Structure formats: C-alpha cells, structure tokens
Amino acid sequence: MLRVAVPNKGSLSESAATMLREAGYSVRRDSKELVLVDADNDIEFFYLRPRDIAVYVGAGTLDAGITGRDLLLDSGVDAREVLGLGFARSTFRFAGRPGVAETANDLQGQRVATSYPGLVRSHLAVRGVEADVVRLDGAVETSITLGVADVIADVVETGTTLRNQGLITFGEPILKSEGVLIARPDPVHPGPLQVLQRRLHGVITARTYVMVDYDIRVELVEAASRITPGIESPTISPLRDENFVAVRAMVPRMGVNRVMDELYGLGARGILVTDIAACRL
C-alpha cells in the first residue's frame, strides 16, 4: 500500500484535498483525523504538518507527500520533486530598507532573518556569500525594526506588508514555489506512485484545458483546425447536412473567449465550451 503524507492545515491542505478528491481518492472529513486508508485505491494518507512532510519522505518512512517546494528545499533532505501541482504559488525574496543592498552578493557579513534558514543558506553558499542567517518562526518583517537583522528573506505576495515596514525587495527571486508532489529517492511502490502522479497530472490538465465543440462548413475545416489544433488533432464528425461537420478539440482555458471570437468570425456556429472533469494524455 502506498503511504502518502498530506498537509494537515492551511491553504496547502485545502488545495491538496481538492486535487486528491478530483483525482478520485478519498479524503478526510474530520480535521482531527490523522490517518485515512483508501482501500479502493490501495493508498494510505497521513495528515502531517507541512514542514514535516519532506522529512518523513526523505527518511523513507513514507513513500510520497504533498508539500511546498520551499519547504522541501529548506529541509535539505534526500527527497525528490516529482510533479509541480500548480497551487499555493509564491515568490521567495530578499527585502530590506532602501539602499541596504542591491543583490544577494551584497549580503556578505550581514544578518538575514528568515523562517527558511536551510533554503537561504544554500542560496547564499552557491554565491560564496557568508552571512549570519537568523531563524525566526512566523512573521519576520519586524526583525529589522527590532534590531535582530539587517535584511529578511521571506515569501512575498503583494508586498503590502513589506511596504508597511518601510522595506523593499531587491535582487533576483530566491525561489518560485508551489505545491509539489515529492517522493523518496528509492521508491518501494513505483507502480502506485506512477498512478498517483498520472492522476494528479490529469487533474492539472483538466483544469488547464476546456473542450470546444462547434459546427462549420467543410471547406473551412483546415482554417478552423489552425485555431483549434487540439492535442494531437481535432475530432471531425460528419453531420446530416453534408456541407457541414462537427469539430471537437481541447483548447487552453486561458484565452478561450478569443478562440470563440476567431471561430465565429471564420463562420463557425453552435460554439460550445465545456469543462473537463478528468483527463489522461
């Protein structure tokens, strides 16, 4: 049975539960439930703190897990990223008072406050920068005002919290993170793990694409196919009126209205867009 760690709280937990449910797995209904066995899919879920998941997977105690890329890299354990899941996206950056630094190379000898010391030390070490990395749990924005640090390294979304503290970001992003599926380096159950990966990838694909159906005159099929080429090619079906055919194709969800406009301008009619519940490519 495949043993998989799942975040037990926060946005990672909610997004992971939704994706697993869409992938056909059972998910817990009670937040106090720490272990759930999905016998139909031969998988056992363990609900753990997001920061601990990489540690359990890296140690080989569990086969796989869902956590943040930032938490995986910060842990420093021997676990591998298998699949980016597209949720809980964030950007990890340095920030400080104006003029304190322009790049990470300017941090030599400075104090850097962060909740991700492993990630920051690794980032600085690659650049040959020696800095005093101060680990803080929770918000780190006030550490400069309180004299604990010269700069901070933290997740930046809108930047409002930083501006409220008189801070600005500088240098290139340390990391762009998202929820990821991770696995132990020596998989014991490669088959079930591949099934999990395939199902989750199917959910991502289903969220990324929609199905477009439309009717169009036969002589316009080639032009219409250039607008909706599909994955391999569009499906073309004859209609009772031999002058028309029905076309079905997967198209990216983003920009689908532009596609509909182009099809309509070409002469397509009865243009329908439907969601895809599940997909395998």
C-alpha positions as CSV (number, residue, x, y, z in Angstrom):
1,M,0.0,0.0,0.0
2,L,1.3,3.4,-1.0
3,R,1.9,5.7,2.1
4,V,1.4,9.4,1.3
5,A,1.8,12.5,3.5
6,V,-0.8,15.3,3.1
7,P,-0.7,18.7,4.8
8,N,-3.0,18.8,7.8
9,K,-3.7,22.6,7.8
10,G,-3.5,25.8,5.8
11,S,-4.0,26.6,2.2
12,L,-1.8,23.7,1.2
13,S,-4.1,21.3,3.0
14,E,-7.3,22.7,1.3
15,S,-5.8,22.7,-2.2
16,A,-4.3,19.2,-1.8
17,A,-7.6,17.8,-0.6
18,T,-9.5,19.3,-3.5
19,M,-6.9,17.9,-6.0
20,L,-6.9,14.4,-4.5
21,R,-10.7,14.4,-4.5
22,E,-10.8,15.3,-8.1
23,A,-8.2,12.6,-8.8
24,G,-10.6,10.0,-7.4
25,Y,-9.1,9.5,-3.9
26,S,-10.9,9.5,-0.6
27,V,-10.1,12.5,1.7
28,R,-10.8,13.1,5.3
29,R,-14.0,14.8,6.5
30,D,-12.9,15.4,10.1
31,S,-9.8,17.7,10.6
32,K,-8.9,15.6,13.7
33,E,-8.4,12.5,11.6
34,L,-4.7,11.9,11.2
35,V,-4.7,8.7,9.1
36,L,-7.1,7.7,6.3
37,V,-7.0,4.4,4.4
38,D,-8.4,4.4,0.9
39,A,-8.6,0.7,0.4
40,D,-10.2,1.0,-3.1
41,N,-7.1,2.8,-4.4
42,D,-4.6,0.9,-2.2
43,I,-3.3,4.1,-0.6
44,E,-2.9,5.4,3.0
45,F,-2.9,9.1,3.7
46,F,-1.1,10.6,6.7
47,Y,-2.0,14.2,7.7
48,L,1.1,16.0,8.9
49,R,2.5,19.5,9.5
50,P,3.5,20.8,6.0
51,R,7.1,21.5,7.2
52,D,7.5,17.8,8.5
53,I,6.3,16.1,5.3
54,A,9.7,16.3,3.4
55,V,11.5,14.9,6.5
56,Y,9.3,11.8,6.6
57,V,9.5,11.2,2.9
58,G,13.3,11.9,2.8
59,A,13.8,9.4,5.6
60,G,11.9,6.7,3.6
61,T,9.2,6.4,6.4
62,L,6.6,7.4,3.8
63,D,6.6,6.9,0.1
64,A,5.4,10.3,-1.1
65,G,3.9,13.5,0.0
66,I,2.4,16.8,-1.0
67,T,4.2,19.9,0.4
68,G,5.6,23.2,-0.8
69,R,8.8,23.4,-2.9
70,D,10.2,25.9,-0.5
71,L,9.6,23.5,2.5
72,L,11.2,20.7,0.5
73,L,14.4,22.6,-0.3
74,D,14.6,24.2,3.2
75,S,14.5,20.7,4.8
76,G,17.7,19.6,3.0
77,V,16.5,16.0,3.0
78,D,17.1,13.4,0.2
79,A,13.6,13.6,-1.3
80,R,12.8,14.4,-5.0
81,E,10.2,16.6,-6.5
82,V,8.0,14.5,-8.8
83,L,5.4,16.9,-10.1
84,G,4.5,20.6,-9.7
85,L,0.8,20.9,-8.7
86,G,0.1,24.5,-9.6
87,F,-1.4,25.7,-6.4
88,A,-0.1,27.8,-3.4
89,R,2.3,29.7,-5.7
90,S,4.6,32.1,-4.0
91,T,7.8,34.0,-4.6
92,F,10.6,34.0,-2.0
93,R,12.8,37.1,-2.0
94,F,15.2,39.3,0.0
95,A,14.0,42.6,1.4
96,G,15.4,45.4,3.4
97,R,15.5,49.1,3.9
98,P,16.2,51.2,0.7
99,G,19.9,51.2,-0.1
100,V,20.9,48.3,2.2
101,A,21.7,46.0,-0.7
102,E,21.0,45.5,-4.4
103,T,21.8,41.8,-4.9
104,A,22.4,38.8,-2.8
105,N,26.2,39.3,-3.2
106,D,25.9,42.5,-1.1
107,L,24.9,40.5,2.0
108,Q,28.4,39.5,3.0
109,G,28.6,39.7,6.8
110,Q,25.0,40.9,7.2
111,R,22.3,39.4,9.3
112,V,19.4,37.8,7.4
113,A,16.2,36.9,9.3
114,T,14.1,34.1,7.8
115,S,11.8,31.2,8.5
116,Y,13.6,29.2,5.9
117,P,17.3,29.1,7.1
118,G,18.3,26.0,5.1
119,L,17.0,27.5,1.8
120,V,18.7,30.8,2.4
121,R,22.0,29.3,3.5
122,S,22.0,27.2,0.4
123,H,21.2,30.1,-1.8
124,L,24.0,32.3,-0.3
125,A,26.5,29.4,-0.3
126,V,26.2,28.9,-4.1
127,R,27.2,32.6,-4.4
128,G,30.0,32.4,-2.0
129,V,28.4,34.8,0.4
130,E,28.9,34.3,4.2
131,A,26.1,35.9,6.2
132,D,24.6,35.4,9.7
133,V,21.2,33.6,9.0
134,V,18.8,34.2,11.9
135,R,16.0,31.7,12.1
136,L,12.6,33.1,13.2
137,D,9.3,31.4,13.2
138,G,6.3,33.3,11.9
139,A,6.4,36.9,10.6
140,V,10.0,38.2,10.1
141,E,9.1,41.7,8.7
142,T,9.6,43.4,12.1
143,S,13.0,41.8,12.8
144,I,14.8,44.8,11.2
145,T,12.9,47.4,13.2
146,L,13.7,45.4,16.4
147,G,17.4,45.2,15.5
148,V,17.6,41.4,15.1
149,A,18.5,41.5,11.4
150,D,19.7,43.8,8.6
151,V,17.6,42.2,5.9
152,I,15.0,39.5,5.6
153,A,14.2,36.6,3.3
154,D,10.5,35.8,3.1
155,V,7.6,34.9,0.9
156,V,6.4,38.0,-1.0
157,E,2.9,38.2,-2.5
158,T,1.6,41.7,-2.8
159,G,4.4,43.4,-0.9
160,T,2.0,45.4,1.2
161,T,3.3,44.1,4.5
162,L,6.9,44.9,3.5
163,R,6.0,48.5,2.5
164,N,4.2,49.0,5.8
165,Q,7.5,48.2,7.5
166,G,9.4,50.5,5.1
167,L,11.0,47.6,3.3
168,I,11.6,46.9,-0.4
169,T,12.6,43.8,-2.2
170,F,15.9,43.6,-4.0
171,G,17.9,41.2,-6.2
172,E,16.5,38.2,-8.2
173,P,13.9,35.9,-6.5
174,I,15.5,33.2,-4.3
175,L,12.8,30.7,-5.3
176,K,9.4,30.5,-7.0
177,S,7.5,27.9,-5.0
178,E,4.2,26.0,-5.4
179,G,2.7,22.8,-4.0
180,V,4.6,19.8,-5.2
181,L,4.3,16.0,-5.1
182,I,7.5,14.6,-3.7
183,A,8.8,11.0,-3.3
184,R,11.5,9.1,-1.6
185,P,14.7,8.6,-3.7
186,D,14.3,4.8,-3.8
187,P,10.6,4.2,-4.4
188,V,9.3,0.9,-2.9
189,H,5.9,1.1,-4.8
190,P,6.8,2.6,-8.2
191,G,3.5,1.4,-9.8
192,P,1.1,3.0,-7.4
193,L,3.3,6.1,-7.2
194,Q,3.0,6.4,-11.0
195,V,-0.7,6.1,-10.8
196,L,-0.9,8.9,-8.2
197,Q,1.3,11.1,-10.4
198,R,-0.7,10.3,-13.5
199,R,-4.0,11.1,-11.8
200,L,-2.8,14.4,-10.3
201,H,-1.3,15.3,-13.7
202,G,-4.7,14.6,-15.2
203,V,-6.4,17.0,-12.8
204,I,-3.9,19.7,-13.7
205,T,-4.6,19.1,-17.4
206,A,-8.4,19.1,-16.8
207,R,-8.0,22.5,-15.0
208,T,-5.8,23.9,-17.8
209,Y,-8.0,22.9,-20.8
210,V,-11.6,23.1,-21.8
211,M,-13.4,21.2,-24.6
212,V,-14.7,23.3,-27.5
213,D,-17.4,22.0,-29.9
214,Y,-18.7,23.8,-33.0
215,D,-20.2,23.3,-36.4
216,I,-18.5,24.6,-39.5
217,R,-18.6,24.3,-43.3
218,V,-16.4,21.6,-44.8
219,E,-14.3,24.0,-46.8
220,L,-13.4,25.9,-43.6
221,V,-12.2,22.9,-41.6
222,E,-8.5,23.5,-42.3
223,A,-8.6,27.1,-41.2
224,A,-10.7,26.2,-38.1
225,S,-8.2,23.4,-37.2
226,R,-5.4,26.0,-37.2
227,I,-7.4,27.9,-34.5
228,T,-8.2,24.7,-32.5
229,P,-5.5,22.2,-33.3
230,G,-6.3,20.1,-30.2
231,I,-3.7,17.9,-28.5
232,E,-2.9,15.6,-31.5
233,S,-5.6,16.9,-33.9
234,P,-9.3,17.9,-33.6
235,T,-12.1,15.3,-33.9
236,I,-14.1,15.8,-37.1
237,S,-17.6,14.2,-37.3
238,P,-20.0,14.3,-40.3
239,L,-23.4,15.9,-39.9
240,R,-26.7,15.2,-41.7
241,D,-26.0,18.2,-43.9
242,E,-23.0,17.1,-45.9
243,N,-21.8,20.7,-46.2
244,F,-21.1,20.9,-42.5
245,V,-19.1,18.9,-40.0
246,A,-18.9,19.0,-36.2
247,V,-15.5,19.7,-34.7
248,R,-14.3,18.9,-31.1
249,A,-11.0,20.0,-29.7
250,M,-9.3,20.7,-26.4
251,V,-8.0,24.2,-26.1
252,P,-6.3,26.1,-23.2
253,R,-8.8,27.5,-20.8
254,M,-7.0,30.8,-20.7
255,G,-7.9,32.7,-23.9
256,V,-10.9,30.5,-24.8
257,N,-13.1,33.5,-25.5
258,R,-10.6,34.8,-28.0
259,V,-10.7,31.4,-29.7
260,M,-14.5,31.6,-29.8
261,D,-14.3,35.0,-31.3
262,E,-12.0,33.8,-34.1
263,L,-14.1,30.7,-34.8
264,Y,-17.3,32.8,-35.0
265,G,-15.5,35.3,-37.3
266,L,-14.5,32.4,-39.5
267,G,-18.0,31.1,-39.8
268,A,-18.4,28.5,-37.1
269,R,-21.7,28.3,-35.3
270,G,-23.1,26.4,-32.3
271,I,-19.9,27.0,-30.4
272,L,-19.9,25.3,-27.0
273,V,-17.4,25.3,-24.3
274,T,-17.5,22.6,-21.5
275,D,-15.3,21.8,-18.5
276,I,-13.2,18.7,-18.4
277,A,-13.7,16.6,-15.3
278,A,-10.8,14.3,-15.7
279,C,-8.1,13.7,-18.4
280,R,-5.3,11.4,-19.4
281,L,-2.9,12.5,-22.2
